[in-house]
Amino acid sequence: MNAAVPSPPEHPAAARLRLLEAEAEHAPAATAFDLAAQQAAAALGGIGALIHLVDSDPDELRLTASCGLGPNSLETWTKLPSNGLAAPARAVRSGKRVWRDDGIGTPAAGTATVPLPGPQGPVGALTVLTLGRIEPDREQWLFLEAVAAWAAAHTINAPAAGSADRRHQPAGTAELRMNELTVALAEAVTSQDVVRAVQERVLPPFGADGMLVEVIERDRLHILGSTGYSQAFLHAIEGVPLTTHTAATTVLHARSPRFAESADEFLHHFPQLEELVHASGKHAWAVLPLIASGRPIGCCIVSFAHERHFDHEQRALLTALSGLVAQALERARLYDAEHARAQNLQRGLLPRSLPALPAITADARYLPAGQGDEVGGDWYDIIALSGDRVALVAGDVMGHGIAEAATMGRVRTAVRTLADLDLPPDELLAHLSDLVRGFGDDWYATCLYAEYDPVTRLLTFCTAGHPLPLIFQPDGTVRRPEVDPDPPLGAAEPPFRTHELHLPDEALLVLCTDGLVESASRDIDEGLQLLENAVSRALAERNYFRARKEPRPLALGQICDAVMAELLPDRERTGDDAVLLLAHTHSTPADDVASFMLPDDPRASGQARRHVREQLAQWDLAELEMATELLVSELVGNVTRHAPGPCRLRLLRSRTLICEVYDGSPTTPRIRRAAQTDEGGRGLQLVAALSRRWGTRFLAEGKCIWAEQEIPVL
């Protein structure tokens, strides 16, 4: 609730600050001191923090905990004379804050120290070593004192002030389990983790039933998380400009918390918000600014359904709380931003959409890992090849991180480049393995590369350490290739083994990465069986191969979602990225393919032109006759002049008209620059001018020169 009242009294003396609920089981002192040092260093952006305790020898202070400093830097601070000039000694003697613009024996430029309070006086000191020479501001000093008092509650010789008496206080007293909150905030990774920690660790001890966490973005307050408010109320306060006169903006400008113990008290200061107060259903508020690294980053509002009195201790406790939350939230938001950039990078390296091709209908799902702070290197792709063929690819760069995601992009780009050269799968993976090996000895990747030819219905594939595809057939049977994968890219030595499968007229190919089928609780074989079962159920439920009413892309998307939900029901707990690629194959109708053998003599071009005229007339493509005759004549003439043996002409009618000329020569035809006086050498230039695209692919028995022409739309 954006409410405000006059500032509360100053933060009470740290010796009277109670930050730990008396309970039988609590964190060990060493753990508490470590957490206190980490929180203190984070609060001031320091290079490290130290905690000293008064030793059994009253003339010395002993270093008990530290963070951020190496052994050489710590040597100076291990034991300090209690009557010395070091900041911890001065803080213990005076019981006050100490600031020095030096960092004795360390790279620090400043030293900020507060005493650890005890019932009979300071029992130690908390010190933060800063990079700057500017003294901490008021909020930072208050936070350090709150952390120091909390840490002091864990010392054996200095129980928290007033702990004996608190056992007899009423059960309704607002006691915050600060140790649990500190641990939860220290473990929080994302902004939502911080919000959950506040909701679970702050609201119950205070008896609060409402919470708002708002953050500053572009000079406006945006709701990061909430509890106990209606959607209509949240919509009304979302995006409030910082220039608006509300409680949240007021405490952010003043950088100090404010409390309203009743609606009347609140409306006394903000009468223009009467409608919002009634809509909120709350009658008391603690409005806490979130200050991190000396700047406001947002606001935390704890609210109550009934009027509530806040005593000095509760106000101090909530002030300390705001410092803890602010530091955790700033760290979490940095993670959120970095993680979002990494995931955007990774998603940008994946296909934005899958191509619509005559040979297949496809859909895919990619899910990043739900746990951990790194992105992965999983990828997938579908690549159009010549002759209506299509390549299906799934791969995984081993490891997690920005470097792995970037390497995935390089590998995927290399696959597309090599595929455009129409290299066979085994040769393509050999080049790819050389590429990965060139990244360094620690780089490996798995990859499955498969080519599907809709004319022959042949699936040709190679796999480098990657899960094999599953083939679901219309009759309900499932085929699993019984082959052993070659080692991963970067580790394998060519040649890669090539495998072939003859598919029915229609089939569903399923490709995945190990993140979908393998986890700590199941091996990859068990996971592949679960994948097979899940896809089979999804196909049966939709009567997939027999149902014609539902469009294939829509059905495939639904199957993808169903399978991902079944195999990864709780994606927030997954530790690896996961890819699922479904491809429904289609065969080319026999009427759309025409093949002709040609003689090995000058008559071949004339016969090829006659075949073109007859076939195009049969296909009602007479408007392409002249251009196709000229194109085919040049291709066949080139073979007759430069390649031994007979050749073959094949015409394919698809989205384009594809002309293919096969011969027995492995020589690559190249366009050359013909001079004005040359009588030849312009054949391939003419082919390039007449076709949409053209190229060469190599076969075991020779090569195929192909060219595509656009089919006019009637």
N, C-alpha and C positions, 0 to 999 in steps of 0.2 A: 504494500500500500504506500503510495507516494505521500507520506505524512511527515509533519515536522513540528517540533516544539523547541523551546530554548535549550541551549547546550547543557549537558549534565555537569555535575561537579568534576573537578580535576581527578585524574587517575589516582587512586589511593596509594599509600606507600606499599612498596612491593612486599614488605614483611607482613602486611595484613592481607595480602592477596591470596585467596584460596583457589587453586586451579585444578586440584585433583580430588575427585570424590573418594572418601574413605571407603575402601573395599578390601576384602580379604586377599583377592588375587589381583596383582598389578604387574606392570612391566618391570623387568629387572633394571637396576640402576644404570648399568652399562648401556643397555639399549636406549633408555630414556635420555641419557647424556648424549649419545650419538645423534638421536633425533633432534634434541635441542640444539646441538651444534650445527646440524644441517639446516634447520629452520632459521636459525639466527644468521648464518652466512647468506642464505637466500634472501632474507629480508633486506639486507643492506647491499646485496650484490657483491659481497666480499669474496676474497680469494680463499678464505678459510676462517675457521672459528676454533676457539679453545675454551675448555672448562677446567678451572683449577679449584681444588678443595684445600681447606686448611689441613695440614698434615698432623699426624700425632705429635710431631715436633712443632710447637706453636711458632717457631721461628721460620717455618718454610711453608710455601704453597706448592702442592704437588699437581702436575698435569694429569688429569683423569680421562679426558676425552678430547678428540680433535677431528677436524675434517679439512680436506683441501690442501694440506701442507705435507711436504716430504720430510724424511728423517733429518736432513741437514738443517732445515728451517726450524724443526721442533726442538733441536738440541738446546737452543738458547732458552726455551720456555719450559723445559722438563721440570726444573726446580727453581723457584724464585724465593729470595729472602722476603719475609713478610714485612720487613722495615725498609725495603728497597723502593726505587723510583718507578719500577715497572707498573703499568696501568692496573693489572690485576691486584697487586699489593696495595696500591693506593685506594682502589675501590673497596677492598676488604676493610682497610683501616678506617675509611671515611663513611662507608655505607652509602656512597653516592656514585653517580655516573662519573666516568673519567674519559676524557677525549685527549688523544695525543696525535699530532701530525707526523708520526713516524711509525715504522713497522719493524722494530728491532730484529735484525737477523733474517728478515724476509723481504720479498719484493714489494710488500705493502707500503702505501703512502700514509696510512692513518690507522689508528687503533681506537676502537670504541669498546668500553668495558662497563658492565653493570654488576653489582654484587648479587650473590645468591643468598636470599634472606633466610635466616634461621630464628628460632624463638629467643635466643640470647644474643643475636647479632649475626652479621654475615658469616656464612660457612664456606664461602668460596666466591668465584667470579666467573662470569661469562664474557668472553672477549671475541670481537669480530675484527679481522684485519681487512681493511678496505683499500681499493686501488686509488681512490681520490682523497684529497686533503680537506674535503668539506665535511664538517661535523654533521651527524645524523639529525634529521628534523624531529619534531616533537612526536609524530606518529611512530617513527622508527624507534626512538628511545622507549616509548611506551610498550611497543611490541617486544623489544629486547628484555625489558623488565618483566613482562608477562611470561616470556619463555624461561627466564632465569628463575622466577618463582615456581613455575611448574617443575623445572628440573630439580630445584631445591627440595621439593616434596618427595623426591626419590632417594635422598641421602639418608644413610642409616642414622647419622648423628643429628639430623635436622629435619624432623617431621614437619609437615606443613603447618603453619600457624593456625591454631584453633581446631586442629583435627580431632582432639579428644572430645571437644564439646559438640562437634557437629553430629555425632551419633545420636544425640538427644534432641536434634532439631526436628520439626514436623516433617512428615513424609513428603509434603507438598513443596518443600524448599527446592528452588531451581538449582540443581547441582549438575554440572556438566562433566561428563567423563572425558576430560581433556586428553588423557593418554590415548584413549581409543580414537578420538577424533584426529589427533596428530598422526597416528599410525595410518588411519584411513586416508588422510590428505597426502601423506608421504607416498602412499601406494597409488594414489589417483593418477591416471595417465591422461584421460580426456576431460574436457570441461564437464561432461555429464557425470563422470566419476566424482568430481568435486561436488556437484549439485546433490548427488545421492548421499555422499558423506555428510553433508550438512543436514539433509532431510532425516537421515537415520540416527545421527549422533548429536544433533542439537535440539530438534523439536521435542522429543520425548522428555529429556531431563528438565526442560523449562515448562513443560505442559503446554507448549504452543501448538496451534493447529493450522497455521498458515505460514507460507514462506514464498518469497520472491527473490530470485537472483537475476539482476539486470546488469548488462555490460554496455559500455560505451562503444558505439560504432558510428563513425561519420557524424559526430556531434548529436547523436540521439541515443536514447536508452532503449535497448532491445532485451526482451525477456529470454533468458537462457534456460530457466527452469522455474517451476512453480508447484505449490501444493496448497490445496484448500481454497481455491478461487474458481469461479465459473469462467467459461470460455468468453462470455459476453464481457465480463469485467476485464479479463486479460486483453481482449481485443481493444477495449477502450483506452488502456494505458500503454499499449505497444507503440514503440517508436516515438515517445515523448521527446521533443527537442530539449537540449540542455538549457536553452534560454527560458524555458517555461518555469513558472514559480510553483514547484511542487516540493514535497518533502525530500524525495530522492535527489533532485537537482540542488536543493538547499544544502544537504549534508555533503554533497560532492564539492560544492564551491567552498564550504567552510572547512572541509576535511575533518570533521568531528561528528561523532554519532549523536542522534537525537532520539528522544523517547516521548511517546504520548501514552499516558496511563488511562485515558478515556477518550471517547469520541468528542465530547465537549472540549476537552483540552486541545485536541487536534484541530477542530473547527475554529477555535479561537484564533489560531494562526493561519488557517487556510479555509476561510469561509466559502470561497468559490468552489471548493471540492466537496461540498455537502452531498451532492448526488452520488459521487464515487464512494464516499464513506459509507453511505447506506447500502450501495450495491455490493460493497465488499463483504458485509456481514461481520466485520471485525470491530473490536472496541478498545484495543491497545496495540501499540506498535513499538518495535525497536528498529530504528532505521540506521543501518551501519554502512558507512562508506568503505569501499574496498580500495585501499591504497597500496600499491606495489611499486618498488623502486622509486619512491618519491612522487608518484603521479597517480591520480585516480583512474581506476579501470572499470568501476561499476559500483553497484550497491546491493547489499543483502538486507532484506526486510523480514524480520520475524514478527508474526502477528498472533493475536489471541482473540477468541470469540467473546471473552468477557473482559471487563476492566481489570487492570493489573498494575500493582505497585512494583517499581524497580528500585531496590535499595542500592547503596553505593557499590557493594560487592558485585551484585548482578550486573550493574552497568559496566564495571571494570572488566568483568568476565566476558561480556559481550564485545567490549572493545578489543580485548585480546583475541577473541574469536575472529573478529573481522580481519585482523592482521594475518592470522593463520590461513584463513580462506583466501584472502587476496593473493598471498604468495603462491599458494597451490593453484589458484585459478590462472594467474599469469603464466606459470609454467605449463599448465595444461593447455591454455589457448595457443601458446607457441607450438606445442606438440600438434594440436588440431590443425593449425595453419600449415605446418611442415608436412604433416601426414596427408592433408588435402592436396597440397601441391604434388606430393609424390604420387598419390593415386590418380590425380589428373594427368600427370606425366604418363603413368602406366596405361591409363585408359586411352590417352591420345595415341599411344603406340599400337593399340589394338584396332581392328577394323571398326569403323563407325557403323557400317551396315554391311550385310553380306550381299554379294551380287546375285541378281536373278539370272540364272543360266538355263539353257535348254536341257542340260544333262542332269541337273539336280535341283531340288528345292531344299533349302537349308535354314536352320536357325541355331543359335548358340547362346550360352550363358557363361558369364565370367563373374565369379564372386571373390573379392579380396579376402584375405584372412581376417577373422574377427578378433583374434588376439595378437599381441605383439605390436611393435611400433615400426615395423618395416613393411615395404611393399615387396612383391615377389616378381618372378620372371616368367610366369606362365603366359602362353600366347596361343592363338589359333588363327587360321587363315583359309580362305578359299580363293583360288587363282584360276582364271580362265586361260586355257591353253588352246593351241591350234586344233583344228578339226573337231571342234565342239567338245574336246576333252576338258577335264577339270582336275585340278590338284587340290587335295585336302591336306591340311597341315595342322599338327598340334605339337607343342614343344614346351620345354621348361628349362630355363637357365637355373642351375642349382644355386641356392642361397637366397637371401632376402636383403633388400636395400635398394637405394637409388641406383647404385652402380649396376646391380643385377637387372633392374628394370631398364636402364639405358642399354645394357648389353643385349637384353631381349629385343629391343628395338633394332639394334644393329644386325642381330641374327635374322630377325624377321625380314628386314630389308634385303639382306643377302639372299634369303630364300626366294623372294619375289624376283630379284635380279637373275638368279640362276634359272628359275622356272621360265622366265621370259626367253632364255636361250634354248628352251626345249630340251634340256639335258635329261637323260634318263635318271630315275630315282637314285640308283647306286652311285652314279657319277656326281649327282647333285650333293648327296650327303658326304661324299669324299671331299669335295671342295669346301663344304660347310665345316667339316671337322678340322680341316687345315686352318680355316678362319678362326674357329674357337681356340685351337691350340696356340694361335698367334697372340691371343689375349693374355696368355701367361699360364704357368703350370697349375694354378689353382682354379682355373675356369673350366667348367664342364656344363654340358647341356644335353638334354634328351630331345629326341625329335622323331615323329612319325610322319613320313611323306608318302602320300598315296596318290596315284593317278587313275582316273576312271574314264574309260573310252565308251561312249554310249552306242557306238556302232558295233563294236565287238563284245560289249558288256564285260570287258576284262578290267579287273581291279589289280593294278600293279603297285606294290608298295615295298618300302624299306623302313626299318625301325632301328634307331640308335638308342637303346636303353629305355625306350618309351613303351607304355602299355599298348597292347595290340588292339585293333579295332574289333568291334562286335558287329555281326551282320545279321539283321532280322529279316526273314523272308516272309512273303505273303501267306505261305502255308503254315505259319506259326513256328517253324523251326528257327533255331539260332545257331549260327556258325561262328566258331572261334578258331582263328588260324592257329594251327599247332606248329608254331615255329619258335625258335629261340632268338630273342632280340640280340642285335650286335651291341657292343659296349657304347657308352655315351659319346657324343661328339667331344673332341678334345682328348679322349682316351683311346678311341678305336683307331685301328689301322685299316686302310682300304685293302681289299675291296669289301664293300657292304653286300650282303646277300639280298637278292631280289626275289620277291614272292609274288605269285599270281593266283587270283581267284576268279572263276567265271560266275557272274551273278545272274539271277533271273531277270525278267523284264523290269521288275520293280524290286527294290530292296531298301532297307533303312540302315545306313552306316552310322555307328556310334563311336565317336572319338572322345577321349577325355585326358586329363592330366592326373597325376597321382594324388593331388590334393583332394580329389573327389572320392577316390576309392581306398586310399590308404590313410591310416591314422595310428595313434599310439595304441588304440584298442583293437585294431584289426589289420591283418596283413593285406597285401595287394590282391592275392587270389580270392580271399574272402570278400574283399571290396568289389572286385569284378563280378563275382556271383551276385552280390546285392544289386549291383548296377543292372545286370541282366534281368533279374527278377523285377526290379522297379520299372524298367522299360517295357517288359512283357506285360505287366499289369496295366500300364498306361495305354498301351496299344489295344489291349483287349477291352478295356473300359470304353474306349472311343470307337471300337470296331474299325480301327484305323485303315487297314488296307481295303476294306469293302465299302466304307462310308464315302459317299461322293458329295454329300450336301455341304460339308464343312470344308472351307478352303484349306489346302495343305499347309501354307505358312502359319495360319492361325492354330491348326491342330498341333503342328510341331512346337510352337511356342508354349502351348498348354502342356505338352509332354515334357518339355524342358523344365518348366516350373514344377511339375509334379515330381519329377525325378530328383531335382535339386532339393526340394523340400523333404523328400524321403531319405536321401542319403546324408543331407546336412540339416537336420531338423533344428539345431541350435547353432546357427552360423556365428554367433558372437563368441562361441567357444572353439571355433576352428583355428588351427595353427598354421594353415597353409592356404595358398590360393587354390582355386578350383575352376576348371574349364570343362564344359560339356558342349560338344558339337554334334548335331544330328543332321544327316544329309540323306534325303530320299532320292534315290537314283532313278533315272528314266532312260529307256533305250530309244535309239533313233528308229523310227518306222522304216521298214524295208523300202517302201515307195519313195522315201526321201534320199536314197543312196543309189548312185549309178556308177559302175566301175567298168573300164574298157581297157583291154590290152592293146598296145600299139606296136607296130613292127619297128625293127632296128634299121630303118633306112629313111630317106627323104620323104617317103609317103606318109610318115607318121603325123606330120602337122596337118595335112589335108584330111586324114581320117579323124583326127581330134576335132577339127572344125565341124565336120559332119555330125559327129556324136553330140557336140554341143548344141547344134541347131535342133536336132531331133529331140534331145532331152529337155531343152528349154521350152520347146513347143508343147511337150507333154506336161510340163509343170506350169504352163501359162505364164512363162517369163520371157516372152518374145522380145520385150523392150530391152533386155540385157544381152540379146544375141550378138550384136555387133561388137560391143566391148568385150564380152566373154570370149568370142572367137579370136579376137586380136590378142587378148591376154594369154589364152591357152596356146595359141600358135607360137608366141614368143617363148613360153615355158618349155613346150615340147621341142621346139627348134633348138633351144639351148642344150637340152639333153642329147638330142641327135648329134650335135656338133662336138660335145665335150665329154659325154658319158658313154661307157661301153654297154652293150647288151640292150635288150628291149626295155621299154618303159610302160608305165600304166597310168591312166587318167582316171581320177575319181571325182565325182561331183556330189556335193552334199547340199540339200536344201534345208536350211534352218532359219534362224533369224537373219542370217546373211547367206549369200550364195558362195560356197567354198569350192574352189578348184584346187585339186592336188595332183601333182605329177611326181611319180615314183621312179627312181632309177637305181642302178647298182653302184654308183660312184660315191665315195665319201668326201669328195671335194666340195668346198663351200662356195656357192656362187656369190660374187661380189659386184656391186655397182662400181663401174669405173668412169672416170671423166673422159669422155670422148672429145677429141679435137674437132674443130669445124670441118677439117678436111678428111676425117676418118669416115670410112664407108660403113662401119658397124660399131658395136660396143654400146648401143643405146637400148638394148632389149630390156634389161632390168629396170632402167629408168622409166621405160614405158609401162612396165608391170607396176611399178610403184605409183605412177600417175593414175592408172586405171583402177587400182584396188584401194579398199579402205585400209588394209594392212596386209603385209606379206612377210614371209620368212622361210626358214629351213629347219627341219628337225631330222635328227640322225637316227637311223635304225640299224639293227644288227646286220642287215643285208644291203645297206646303202643309205639313201636319204629320201626325203620328201620335200619338194618345194611347193608351198601353198600360198594362196592369195584369197582374200575375202572381198566381196562386193556387197554394197547395200542393196537390199531388195526394195523396190519402190512400194510405197504404201498406197493402196488403191483408195 
